Amino acid sequence: MRALIQRVSAAKVDINDQTVSEIGPGVLILICAMQGDTEAEADKLAAKIAKLRIFKDDEGRMNRSLLDTGGSALIVSQFTLAADTSRGNRPGFSTAASPADGERLYEYFTSQVAAQGITTANGRFGADMAVSLTNDGPVTIWMDTA
């Protein structure tokens, strides 16, 4: 699985000009299931993100995790993270999981983040979403289980 994690002071998802999910301080996780991914990759990534020390401690150092801060996670499926831009000008997405597998693994990943004790909010798989965020830092981290 592939994820782009952004530390945020707030984030939200709108669909058809209606807010469907929003969080305060925490992380926005853009997530993509890749071909061949299983629940094992989702488990590994959820546990890693929950413990990722990207929040400031009392001395201003990135030394605290979502679990330490009580922050939330807004999780948005984004197959375009699988983009292959090595040829031509149009990205290819053939390395992304099929829509059925992608949705199943997205839902499973979200449940595993919640199982870590983190409050979660979601986008809507396959929807045309407007994602807004206030990136805190900015802190943006790329993670790949492969």
C-alpha atoms as a printed R data frame, in Angstrom:
    type eleno elety resid chain resno       x      y       z
1   ATOM     1    CA   MET     A     1   0.000  0.000   0.000
2   ATOM     2    CA   ARG     A     2   1.073  3.522  -0.622
3   ATOM     3    CA   ALA     A     3   0.204  6.493   1.592
4   ATOM     4    CA   LEU     A     4   0.838 10.194   1.707
5   ATOM     5    CA   ILE     A     5   0.506 11.473   5.280
6   ATOM     6    CA   GLN     A     6   0.084 15.159   6.004
7   ATOM     7    CA   ARG     A     7   0.097 16.590   9.519
8   ATOM     8    CA   VAL     A     8  -2.869 18.950   9.677
9   ATOM     9    CA   SER     A     9  -4.487 21.381  12.053
10  ATOM    10    CA   ALA     A    10  -7.760 20.687  10.197
11  ATOM    11    CA   ALA     A    11  -8.982 18.813   7.118
12  ATOM    12    CA   LYS     A    12 -12.296 18.050   5.453
13  ATOM    13    CA   VAL     A    13 -13.891 16.303   2.498
14  ATOM    14    CA   ASP     A    14 -16.733 17.848   0.517
15  ATOM    15    CA   ILE     A    15 -18.840 15.981  -2.034
16  ATOM    16    CA   ASN     A    16 -21.274 17.985  -4.151
17  ATOM    17    CA   ASP     A    17 -20.641 21.068  -1.978
18  ATOM    18    CA   GLN     A    18 -21.590 19.161   1.194
19  ATOM    19    CA   THR     A    19 -19.070 18.397   3.930
20  ATOM    20    CA   VAL     A    20 -19.110 14.636   4.518
21  ATOM    21    CA   SER     A    21 -16.138 14.359   6.891
22  ATOM    22    CA   GLU     A    22 -13.869 16.649   8.824
23  ATOM    23    CA   ILE     A    23 -11.254 16.548  11.548
24  ATOM    24    CA   GLY     A    24  -9.297 18.941  13.718
25  ATOM    25    CA   PRO     A    25  -5.631 18.322  14.578
26  ATOM    26    CA   GLY     A    26  -4.202 15.055  13.287
27  ATOM    27    CA   VAL     A    27  -3.330 13.628   9.897
28  ATOM    28    CA   LEU     A    28  -4.803 13.480   6.438
29  ATOM    29    CA   ILE     A    29  -3.952 10.088   4.943
30  ATOM    30    CA   LEU     A    30  -4.232  9.713   1.177
31  ATOM    31    CA   ILE     A    31  -4.150  5.939   0.628
32  ATOM    32    CA   CYS     A    32  -3.792  3.693  -2.418
33  ATOM    33    CA   ALA     A    33  -3.975 -0.082  -2.546
34  ATOM    34    CA   MET     A    34  -1.549 -1.486  -5.078
35  ATOM    35    CA   GLN     A    35  -1.839 -4.724  -7.092
36  ATOM    36    CA   GLY     A    36  -0.991 -7.688  -4.889
37  ATOM    37    CA   ASP     A    37  -1.643 -5.872  -1.608
38  ATOM    38    CA   THR     A    38  -3.359 -7.808   1.164
39  ATOM    39    CA   GLU     A    39  -4.653 -7.129   4.641
40  ATOM    40    CA   ALA     A    40  -1.104 -7.726   5.924
41  ATOM    41    CA   GLU     A    41   0.117 -4.531   4.212
42  ATOM    42    CA   ALA     A    42  -2.849 -2.588   5.602
43  ATOM    43    CA   ASP     A    43  -2.123 -3.886   9.127
44  ATOM    44    CA   LYS     A    44   1.536 -2.907   8.873
45  ATOM    45    CA   LEU     A    45   0.806  0.565   7.518
46  ATOM    46    CA   ALA     A    46  -1.956  1.330  10.044
47  ATOM    47    CA   ALA     A    47   0.294  0.363  12.967
48  ATOM    48    CA   LYS     A    48   3.210  2.388  11.584
49  ATOM    49    CA   ILE     A    49   1.129  5.522  11.022
50  ATOM    50    CA   ALA     A    50  -0.414  5.345  14.510
51  ATOM    51    CA   LYS     A    51   3.074  5.354  16.045
52  ATOM    52    CA   LEU     A    52   4.761  7.739  13.585
53  ATOM    53    CA   ARG     A    53   6.369 10.493  15.675
54  ATOM    54    CA   ILE     A    54   5.584 13.605  13.643
55  ATOM    55    CA   PHE     A    55   3.954 15.824  16.284
56  ATOM    56    CA   LYS     A    56   5.840 18.326  18.416
57  ATOM    57    CA   ASP     A    57   6.690 17.624  22.025
58  ATOM    58    CA   ASP     A    58   7.073 20.332  24.710
59  ATOM    59    CA   GLU     A    59  10.513 21.193  23.326
60  ATOM    60    CA   GLY     A    60   9.225 21.635  19.756
61  ATOM    61    CA   ARG     A    61  10.793 18.410  18.455
62  ATOM    62    CA   MET     A    62   8.826 15.917  16.357
63  ATOM    63    CA   ASN     A    63   8.650 13.278  19.054
64  ATOM    64    CA   ARG     A    64   4.940 12.499  19.545
65  ATOM    65    CA   SER     A    65   2.567 10.224  17.644
66  ATOM    66    CA   LEU     A    66  -1.153 10.332  16.892
67  ATOM    67    CA   LEU     A    67  -1.601  7.984  19.830
68  ATOM    68    CA   ASP     A    68   0.321 10.382  22.087
69  ATOM    69    CA   THR     A    69  -1.573 13.490  20.983
70  ATOM    70    CA   GLY     A    70  -5.087 12.060  20.628
71  ATOM    71    CA   GLY     A    71  -5.212 13.408  17.068
72  ATOM    72    CA   SER     A    72  -7.636 12.187  14.405
73  ATOM    73    CA   ALA     A    73  -7.110 10.711  10.942
74  ATOM    74    CA   LEU     A    74  -9.041 11.693   7.821
75  ATOM    75    CA   ILE     A    75  -8.520  8.820   5.390
76  ATOM    76    CA   VAL     A    76  -9.117  9.400   1.680
77  ATOM    77    CA   SER     A    77  -8.727  6.797  -1.054
78  ATOM    78    CA   GLN     A    78  -6.579  8.108  -3.896
79  ATOM    79    CA   PHE     A    79  -5.698  5.679  -6.684
80  ATOM    80    CA   THR     A    80  -3.623  8.370  -8.395
81  ATOM    81    CA   LEU     A    81  -0.827  7.654  -5.890
82  ATOM    82    CA   ALA     A    82  -0.136  4.652  -8.144
83  ATOM    83    CA   ALA     A    83   0.702  6.948 -11.070
84  ATOM    84    CA   ASP     A    84   3.463  5.765 -13.395
85  ATOM    85    CA   THR     A    85   4.910  8.821 -15.121
86  ATOM    86    CA   SER     A    86   7.920  7.114 -16.678
87  ATOM    87    CA   ARG     A    87   6.584  7.258 -20.253
88  ATOM    88    CA   GLY     A    88   4.853 10.058 -22.090
89  ATOM    89    CA   ASN     A    89   2.770 12.777 -20.536
90  ATOM    90    CA   ARG     A    90  -0.246 10.792 -19.399
91  ATOM    91    CA   PRO     A    91   0.192  8.891 -16.124
92  ATOM    92    CA   GLY     A    92  -0.641  5.201 -16.094
93  ATOM    93    CA   PHE     A    93  -2.407  3.597 -13.157
94  ATOM    94    CA   SER     A    94  -2.050 -0.097 -13.991
95  ATOM    95    CA   THR     A    95  -0.188 -0.797 -10.735
96  ATOM    96    CA   ALA     A    96  -3.188  0.245  -8.622
97  ATOM    97    CA   ALA     A    97  -5.392 -2.497  -7.210
98  ATOM    98    CA   SER     A    98  -8.657 -3.196  -9.018
99  ATOM    99    CA   PRO     A    99 -11.571 -1.037  -7.837
100 ATOM   100    CA   ALA     A   100 -13.093 -3.962  -5.896
101 ATOM   101    CA   ASP     A   101  -9.806 -4.807  -4.148
102 ATOM   102    CA   GLY     A   102  -9.019 -1.131  -3.642
103 ATOM   103    CA   GLU     A   103 -12.327 -0.457  -1.912
104 ATOM   104    CA   ARG     A   104 -12.059 -3.572   0.255
105 ATOM   105    CA   LEU     A   105  -8.526 -2.695   1.357
106 ATOM   106    CA   TYR     A   106  -9.423  0.971   1.903
107 ATOM   107    CA   GLU     A   107 -12.267 -0.011   4.223
108 ATOM   108    CA   TYR     A   108 -10.054 -2.548   5.980
109 ATOM   109    CA   PHE     A   109  -7.199 -0.047   6.396
110 ATOM   110    CA   THR     A   110  -9.611  2.492   7.892
111 ATOM   111    CA   SER     A   111 -10.864 -0.102  10.376
112 ATOM   112    CA   GLN     A   112  -7.283 -0.973  11.339
113 ATOM   113    CA   VAL     A   113  -6.389  2.676  11.974
114 ATOM   114    CA   ALA     A   114  -9.483  2.933  14.194
115 ATOM   115    CA   ALA     A   115  -8.484 -0.313  15.946
116 ATOM   116    CA   GLN     A   116  -5.245  1.436  16.973
117 ATOM   117    CA   GLY     A   117  -7.400  3.773  19.077
118 ATOM   118    CA   ILE     A   118  -7.448  6.679  16.625
119 ATOM   119    CA   THR     A   119 -10.610  8.591  15.777
120 ATOM   120    CA   THR     A   120 -11.121  8.263  12.032
121 ATOM   121    CA   ALA     A   121 -13.164 10.026   9.367
122 ATOM   122    CA   ASN     A   122 -13.426  8.998   5.724
123 ATOM   123    CA   GLY     A   123 -13.831 10.227   2.249
124 ATOM   124    CA   ARG     A   124 -16.071  8.206  -0.062
125 ATOM   125    CA   PHE     A   125 -14.401  5.575  -2.235
126 ATOM   126    CA   GLY     A   126 -14.669  6.409  -5.936
127 ATOM   127    CA   ALA     A   127 -16.379  9.766  -5.373
128 ATOM   128    CA   ASP     A   128 -15.315 13.076  -6.861
129 ATOM   129    CA   MET     A   129 -14.151 14.762  -3.657
130 ATOM   130    CA   ALA     A   130 -12.901 18.212  -2.757
131 ATOM   131    CA   VAL     A   131 -10.304 17.738  -0.018
132 ATOM   132    CA   SER     A   132  -9.302 20.792   2.018
133 ATOM   133    CA   LEU     A   133  -6.555 20.905   4.599
134 ATOM   134    CA   THR     A   134  -4.420 23.186   6.646
135 ATOM   135    CA   ASN     A   135  -1.028 21.504   6.524
136 ATOM   136    CA   ASP     A   136   0.723 21.938   9.861
137 ATOM   137    CA   GLY     A   137   4.446 22.535   9.510
138 ATOM   138    CA   PRO     A   138   4.179 21.669   6.685
139 ATOM   139    CA   VAL     A   139   4.848 18.025   7.415
140 ATOM   140    CA   THR     A   140   4.216 15.608   4.536
141 ATOM   141    CA   ILE     A   141   5.521 12.040   4.520
142 ATOM   142    CA   TRP     A   142   5.401  9.373   1.805
143 ATOM   143    CA   MET     A   143   5.088  5.737   2.921
144 ATOM   144    CA   ASP     A   144   5.130  2.575   0.838
145 ATOM   145    CA   THR     A   145   4.843 -0.981   2.145
146 ATOM   146    CA   ALA     A   146   6.617 -2.463  -0.890
